């Protein structure tokens, strides 16, 4: 079985894929509702706001950050705080994931979560350019992740990073690999984007690949908004106050009671 199959099966069975799709839809729905070019909002505001709200929604669904709990037994203690800031009824579509299944696992202050053998970080990209994300121009953290090594069985004739990059970057990459080994995890990327005029989103999970010279940005990637692989959903995000339609292949979760809020380390910026 390939790394991609392993990752998708593990993260789907644990509810992570549904949770990421819900969080992305919720974050961009609110972002588009608030977007107003007359007040000075621009594409930069849209991207940064959507990213911060994406982090917030993931903290909610995974019970991390300020939505963390001391124990699974304290996870159900009211509904008001969980629903605060969400569109009416939106919390009812939040996938139900037991606290502790997914844990907060940032990398060099870049927001990240871990589920079993998989850690994932977030990144935004220019809509329509997912296959050409320029990882060498991203942050050092994203460069390091894209350089963490090839999936098992992958044959790539291109030279390794260590053949061409300075020793200090090679050492940083080695440190990232060692950290992932300690976690017994592989770091993946959740890449998100939106087309401003139509409100159409893109959302992918995959293993990034350091694409020096403009090559392919991924060893593999999976479309999280596709009803079937390779069939993207191209419906604009609704901007009305009503609840967001559910994904055609994801069942609505039961109403989720609010967790007791406790202090957590919630990063709201990219690294």
C-alpha positions as a Markdown table, in Angstrom:
| # | Residue | x | y | z |
|---|---|---|---|---|
| 1 | Unk | 0.0 | 0.0 | 0.0 |
| 2 | Unk | 1.3 | 3.5 | -0.9 |
| 3 | Unk | 1.9 | 6.3 | 1.6 |
| 4 | Unk | -1.0 | 8.2 | 0.1 |
| 5 | Unk | -3.4 | 5.3 | 0.7 |
| 6 | Unk | -2.1 | 4.8 | 4.2 |
| 7 | Unk | -2.6 | 8.5 | 5.1 |
| 8 | Unk | -6.0 | 8.8 | 3.5 |
| 9 | Unk | -7.3 | 5.7 | 5.1 |
| 10 | Unk | -6.0 | 6.6 | 8.6 |
| 11 | Unk | -7.2 | 10.2 | 8.5 |
| 12 | Unk | -10.6 | 9.4 | 6.9 |
| 13 | Unk | -11.3 | 6.6 | 9.5 |
| 14 | Unk | -10.4 | 9.0 | 12.4 |
| 15 | Unk | -12.6 | 11.8 | 11.0 |
| 16 | Unk | -9.8 | 14.1 | 10.3 |
| 17 | Unk | -10.5 | 14.6 | 6.6 |
| 18 | Unk | -14.2 | 15.5 | 7.3 |
| 19 | Unk | -13.0 | 17.8 | 10.1 |
| 20 | Unk | -10.6 | 19.7 | 7.8 |
| 21 | Unk | -13.2 | 20.1 | 5.1 |
| 22 | Unk | -15.7 | 21.4 | 7.6 |
| 23 | Unk | -13.2 | 23.8 | 9.2 |
| 24 | Unk | -12.2 | 25.2 | 5.7 |
| 25 | Unk | -15.8 | 25.7 | 4.7 |
| 26 | Unk | -16.7 | 27.4 | 7.9 |
| 27 | Unk | -13.6 | 29.7 | 7.9 |
| 28 | Unk | -14.0 | 30.9 | 4.4 |
| 29 | Unk | -17.8 | 31.3 | 4.7 |
| 30 | Unk | -17.2 | 33.8 | 7.5 |
| 31 | Unk | -14.3 | 35.4 | 5.7 |
| 32 | Unk | -16.4 | 36.0 | 2.6 |
| 33 | Unk | -19.3 | 37.3 | 4.7 |
| 34 | Unk | -17.0 | 39.9 | 6.2 |
| 35 | Unk | -15.1 | 40.8 | 3.1 |
| 36 | Unk | -15.8 | 44.4 | 2.0 |
| 37 | Unk | -13.5 | 46.1 | -0.5 |
| 38 | Unk | -15.0 | 49.4 | 0.3 |
| 39 | Unk | -13.4 | 49.3 | 3.7 |
| 40 | Unk | -10.0 | 48.5 | 2.3 |
| 41 | Unk | -10.1 | 44.7 | 2.3 |
| 42 | Unk | -8.0 | 43.1 | -0.4 |
| 43 | Unk | -6.8 | 39.7 | -1.5 |
| 44 | Unk | -4.1 | 39.8 | 1.3 |
| 45 | Unk | -6.8 | 40.4 | 3.9 |
| 46 | Unk | -8.9 | 37.6 | 2.5 |
| 47 | Unk | -6.0 | 35.1 | 2.6 |
| 48 | Unk | -4.7 | 36.0 | 6.0 |
| 49 | Unk | -8.2 | 36.2 | 7.6 |
| 50 | Unk | -9.3 | 32.9 | 6.0 |
| 51 | Unk | -6.1 | 31.3 | 7.3 |
| 52 | Unk | -6.5 | 32.5 | 10.9 |
| 53 | Unk | -10.2 | 31.4 | 11.0 |
| 54 | Unk | -9.2 | 28.0 | 9.5 |
| 55 | Unk | -6.8 | 27.6 | 12.5 |
| 56 | Unk | -9.6 | 28.6 | 14.9 |
| 57 | Unk | -12.1 | 26.1 | 13.4 |
| 58 | Unk | -9.5 | 23.3 | 13.6 |
| 59 | Unk | -8.9 | 24.1 | 17.3 |
| 60 | Unk | -12.6 | 23.8 | 17.9 |
| 61 | Unk | -13.2 | 20.5 | 16.1 |
| 62 | Unk | -10.0 | 18.9 | 17.6 |
| 63 | Unk | -10.4 | 20.3 | 21.1 |
| 64 | Unk | -7.0 | 22.0 | 21.0 |
| 65 | Unk | -5.7 | 25.5 | 21.7 |
| 66 | Unk | -8.2 | 27.6 | 23.7 |
| 67 | Unk | -10.8 | 24.9 | 23.1 |
| 68 | Unk | -8.7 | 22.3 | 24.8 |
| 69 | Unk | -10.0 | 20.1 | 27.6 |
| 70 | Unk | -8.3 | 18.5 | 30.6 |
| 71 | Unk | -9.8 | 15.1 | 30.0 |
| 72 | Unk | -12.3 | 13.4 | 27.6 |
| 73 | Unk | -14.8 | 13.4 | 30.5 |
| 74 | Unk | -14.9 | 17.2 | 30.5 |
| 75 | Unk | -15.6 | 17.4 | 26.7 |
| 76 | Unk | -19.3 | 17.9 | 27.1 |
| 77 | Unk | -20.3 | 20.9 | 29.1 |
| 78 | Unk | -22.6 | 23.2 | 27.1 |
| 79 | Unk | -23.0 | 24.4 | 23.6 |
| 80 | Unk | -22.9 | 28.2 | 23.6 |
| 81 | Unk | -19.1 | 28.7 | 23.5 |
| 82 | Unk | -18.5 | 26.1 | 20.8 |
| 83 | Unk | -21.1 | 27.8 | 18.6 |
| 84 | Unk | -20.0 | 31.3 | 19.3 |
| 85 | Unk | -18.8 | 33.1 | 16.1 |
| 86 | Unk | -20.2 | 30.4 | 13.8 |
| 87 | Unk | -23.1 | 30.7 | 11.4 |
| 88 | Unk | -26.5 | 29.6 | 12.8 |
| 89 | Unk | -26.6 | 25.8 | 12.9 |
| 90 | Unk | -23.0 | 25.4 | 11.6 |
| 91 | Unk | -21.9 | 23.7 | 14.8 |
| 92 | Unk | -24.4 | 20.9 | 14.1 |
| 93 | Unk | -22.3 | 20.0 | 11.0 |
| 94 | Unk | -19.0 | 19.8 | 12.9 |
| 95 | Unk | -17.7 | 16.2 | 12.8 |
| 96 | Unk | -17.6 | 14.6 | 16.2 |
| 97 | Unk | -14.0 | 13.7 | 17.2 |
| 98 | Unk | -13.1 | 12.6 | 20.7 |
| 99 | Unk | -10.6 | 14.8 | 22.4 |
| 100 | Unk | -7.1 | 13.4 | 22.2 |
| 101 | Unk | -7.5 | 11.7 | 18.8 |
| 102 | Unk | -5.9 | 14.7 | 17.2 |
| 103 | Unk | -3.3 | 16.7 | 19.2 |
| 104 | Unk | -1.7 | 20.1 | 18.8 |
| 105 | Unk | 1.7 | 19.6 | 17.1 |
| 106 | Unk | 3.1 | 22.9 | 15.7 |
| 107 | Unk | 6.4 | 23.0 | 13.9 |
| 108 | Unk | 8.6 | 26.0 | 14.5 |
| 109 | Unk | 5.5 | 28.0 | 15.4 |
| 110 | Unk | 3.7 | 26.9 | 12.3 |
| 111 | Unk | 0.2 | 25.7 | 13.3 |
| 112 | Unk | 0.0 | 21.9 | 13.1 |
| 113 | Unk | -1.9 | 18.9 | 14.4 |
| 114 | Unk | -1.0 | 15.2 | 14.6 |
| 115 | Unk | -3.2 | 12.1 | 14.4 |
| 116 | Unk | -1.4 | 8.8 | 14.8 |
| 117 | Unk | 1.4 | 8.6 | 12.2 |
| 118 | Unk | 0.5 | 11.8 | 10.5 |
| 119 | Unk | 1.2 | 15.5 | 11.3 |
| 120 | Unk | -0.2 | 18.2 | 9.0 |
| 121 | Unk | 0.6 | 21.9 | 8.7 |
| 122 | Unk | -1.4 | 24.6 | 6.8 |
| 123 | Unk | -0.5 | 26.7 | 3.9 |
| 124 | Unk | -2.3 | 29.1 | 1.6 |
| 125 | Unk | -1.7 | 29.3 | -2.2 |
| 126 | Unk | -2.8 | 31.2 | -5.2 |
| 127 | Unk | -6.1 | 29.8 | -6.6 |
| 128 | Unk | -5.5 | 27.4 | -9.5 |
| 129 | Unk | -1.7 | 27.1 | -8.8 |
| 130 | Unk | -1.7 | 24.2 | -6.5 |
| 131 | Unk | 0.7 | 22.1 | -8.6 |
| 132 | Unk | 3.1 | 25.0 | -8.9 |
| 133 | Unk | 3.3 | 26.2 | -5.2 |
| 134 | Unk | 6.9 | 27.5 | -5.0 |
| 135 | Unk | 8.1 | 25.8 | -1.9 |
| 136 | Unk | 11.6 | 27.3 | -2.1 |
| 137 | Unk | 10.0 | 30.8 | -1.8 |
| 138 | Unk | 7.9 | 29.8 | 1.2 |
| 139 | Unk | 9.0 | 30.0 | 4.8 |
| 140 | Unk | 12.0 | 28.0 | 6.1 |
| 141 | Unk | 9.5 | 25.7 | 7.9 |
| 142 | Unk | 7.6 | 24.9 | 4.7 |
| 143 | Unk | 10.9 | 24.4 | 2.8 |
| 144 | Unk | 12.0 | 22.0 | 5.5 |
| 145 | Unk | 8.8 | 20.0 | 5.3 |
| 146 | Unk | 9.0 | 19.8 | 1.5 |
| 147 | Unk | 12.6 | 18.5 | 1.9 |
| 148 | Unk | 11.9 | 15.8 | 4.5 |
| 149 | Unk | 12.5 | 13.0 | 2.1 |
| 150 | Unk | 10.7 | 10.9 | -0.5 |
| 151 | Unk | 7.8 | 8.6 | 0.2 |
| 152 | Unk | 8.8 | 4.9 | 0.4 |
| 153 | Unk | 9.2 | 3.5 | -3.1 |
| 154 | Unk | 9.3 | 6.9 | -4.8 |
| 155 | Unk | 11.9 | 7.1 | -7.6 |
| 156 | Unk | 13.2 | 10.6 | -8.3 |
| 157 | Unk | 16.4 | 11.1 | -10.4 |
| 158 | Unk | 16.7 | 14.7 | -9.3 |
| 159 | Unk | 19.6 | 15.5 | -6.9 |
| 160 | Unk | 18.9 | 15.7 | -3.2 |
| 161 | Unk | 18.7 | 18.9 | -1.3 |
| 162 | Unk | 22.0 | 18.1 | 0.5 |
| 163 | Unk | 23.8 | 18.2 | -2.8 |
| 164 | Unk | 22.9 | 21.8 | -3.5 |
| 165 | Unk | 21.9 | 23.6 | -0.3 |
| 166 | Unk | 24.1 | 25.2 | 2.4 |
| 167 | Unk | 25.0 | 23.1 | 5.4 |
| 168 | Unk | 22.9 | 25.1 | 7.8 |
| 169 | Unk | 19.7 | 24.3 | 5.9 |
| 170 | Unk | 20.6 | 20.7 | 5.5 |
| 171 | Unk | 21.1 | 20.5 | 9.3 |
| 172 | Unk | 17.7 | 22.1 | 9.8 |
| 173 | Unk | 16.0 | 19.6 | 7.6 |
| 174 | Unk | 17.8 | 16.8 | 9.4 |
| 175 | Unk | 16.4 | 18.2 | 12.7 |
| 176 | Unk | 12.9 | 18.2 | 11.2 |
| 177 | Unk | 13.3 | 14.5 | 10.2 |
| 178 | Unk | 14.5 | 13.6 | 13.6 |
| 179 | Unk | 11.6 | 15.4 | 15.3 |
| 180 | Unk | 9.1 | 13.5 | 13.0 |
| 181 | Unk | 10.9 | 10.3 | 13.8 |
| 182 | Unk | 10.4 | 11.0 | 17.6 |
| 183 | Unk | 6.7 | 11.6 | 16.9 |
| 184 | Unk | 6.5 | 8.5 | 14.8 |
| 185 | Unk | 4.9 | 10.8 | 12.3 |
| 186 | Unk | 5.2 | 12.1 | 8.7 |
| 187 | Unk | 4.5 | 15.8 | 8.1 |
| 188 | Unk | 1.9 | 16.5 | 5.4 |
| 189 | Unk | 0.5 | 19.8 | 4.1 |
| 190 | Unk | -3.1 | 21.0 | 4.0 |
| 191 | Unk | -3.2 | 23.6 | 1.2 |
| 192 | Unk | -6.1 | 26.0 | 0.9 |
| 193 | Unk | -7.2 | 28.7 | -1.4 |
| 194 | Unk | -10.2 | 30.7 | -2.7 |
| 195 | Unk | -11.1 | 32.5 | -5.8 |
| 196 | Unk | -12.4 | 35.9 | -4.6 |
| 197 | Unk | -14.9 | 36.8 | -7.3 |
| 198 | Unk | -16.7 | 33.5 | -7.4 |
| 199 | Unk | -16.0 | 32.4 | -3.8 |
| 200 | Unk | -14.8 | 29.0 | -5.1 |
| 201 | Unk | -12.4 | 27.1 | -2.8 |
| 202 | Unk | -9.6 | 24.6 | -3.3 |
| 203 | Unk | -8.4 | 22.3 | -0.5 |
| 204 | Unk | -5.8 | 19.6 | -0.7 |
| 205 | Unk | -3.9 | 17.3 | 1.5 |
| 206 | Unk | -0.6 | 15.9 | 0.4 |
| 207 | Unk | 3.1 | 15.4 | 0.7 |
| 208 | Unk | 4.9 | 18.5 | -0.5 |
| 209 | Unk | 8.0 | 18.3 | -2.7 |
| 210 | Unk | 10.8 | 20.9 | -2.9 |
| 211 | Unk | 10.4 | 22.0 | -6.5 |
| 212 | Unk | 13.6 | 23.8 | -7.3 |
| 213 | Unk | 13.4 | 25.0 | -10.9 |
| 214 | Unk | 9.6 | 25.1 | -10.9 |
| 215 | Unk | 8.8 | 21.4 | -10.9 |
| 216 | Unk | 5.8 | 19.6 | -9.5 |
| 217 | Unk | 5.0 | 20.8 | -6.0 |
| 218 | Unk | 3.8 | 17.4 | -4.7 |
| 219 | Unk | 4.8 | 13.8 | -4.4 |
| 220 | Unk | 1.1 | 13.2 | -4.1 |
| 221 | Unk | -2.0 | 15.3 | -3.2 |
| 222 | Unk | -5.7 | 14.6 | -2.5 |
| 223 | Unk | -8.6 | 16.9 | -3.3 |
| 224 | Unk | -10.6 | 17.2 | -0.1 |
| 225 | Unk | -13.5 | 19.0 | -1.9 |
| 226 | Unk | -14.0 | 16.3 | -4.5 |
| 227 | Unk | -17.1 | 14.0 | -4.3 |
| 228 | Unk | -14.9 | 11.6 | -6.2 |
| 229 | Unk | -11.1 | 11.8 | -6.8 |
| 230 | Unk | -10.4 | 14.3 | -9.6 |
| 231 | Unk | -13.9 | 15.8 | -9.5 |
| 232 | Unk | -13.7 | 19.1 | -7.7 |
| 233 | Unk | -16.8 | 20.7 | -6.3 |
| 234 | Unk | -17.1 | 24.1 | -7.9 |
| 235 | Unk | -20.0 | 25.6 | -6.1 |
| 236 | Unk | -19.6 | 29.1 | -4.6 |
| 237 | Unk | -19.6 | 29.5 | -0.8 |
| 238 | Unk | -23.0 | 30.7 | 0.4 |
| 239 | Unk | -22.9 | 34.1 | 2.1 |
| 240 | Unk | -26.4 | 34.0 | 3.6 |
| 241 | Unk | -26.9 | 33.5 | 7.4 |
| 242 | Unk | -28.3 | 30.0 | 6.9 |
| 243 | Unk | -26.3 | 26.8 | 7.6 |
| 244 | Unk | -23.8 | 25.7 | 5.1 |
| 245 | Unk | -24.9 | 22.7 | 3.0 |
| 246 | Unk | -23.2 | 19.4 | 4.0 |
| 247 | Unk | -20.7 | 17.7 | 1.7 |
| 248 | Unk | -22.4 | 15.0 | -0.4 |
| 249 | Unk | -20.3 | 12.2 | 1.0 |
| 250 | Unk | -20.1 | 13.3 | 4.6 |
| 251 | Unk | -23.0 | 12.6 | 7.0 |
| 252 | Unk | -24.0 | 15.4 | 9.4 |
| 253 | Unk | -22.6 | 14.8 | 12.8 |
| 254 | Unk | -24.9 | 14.7 | 15.9 |
| 255 | Unk | -25.2 | 17.9 | 17.9 |
| 256 | Unk | -22.0 | 18.3 | 19.9 |
| 257 | Unk | -22.0 | 19.7 | 23.4 |
| 258 | Unk | -19.5 | 22.4 | 24.2 |
| 259 | Unk | -16.2 | 21.5 | 25.8 |
| 260 | Unk | -14.9 | 23.3 | 28.8 |
| 261 | Unk | -12.5 | 25.9 | 27.5 |
| 262 | Unk | -9.0 | 25.8 | 28.9 |
| 263 | Unk | -5.9 | 27.7 | 28.0 |
| 264 | Unk | -3.9 | 26.4 | 25.0 |
| 265 | Unk | -1.2 | 27.5 | 22.7 |
| 266 | Unk | -3.0 | 28.6 | 19.6 |
| 267 | Unk | -0.8 | 30.1 | 16.9 |
| 268 | Unk | -2.6 | 32.2 | 14.4 |
| 269 | Unk | 0.1 | 32.8 | 11.8 |
| 270 | Unk | 2.0 | 30.9 | 9.2 |
| 271 | Unk | 5.6 | 29.9 | 9.6 |
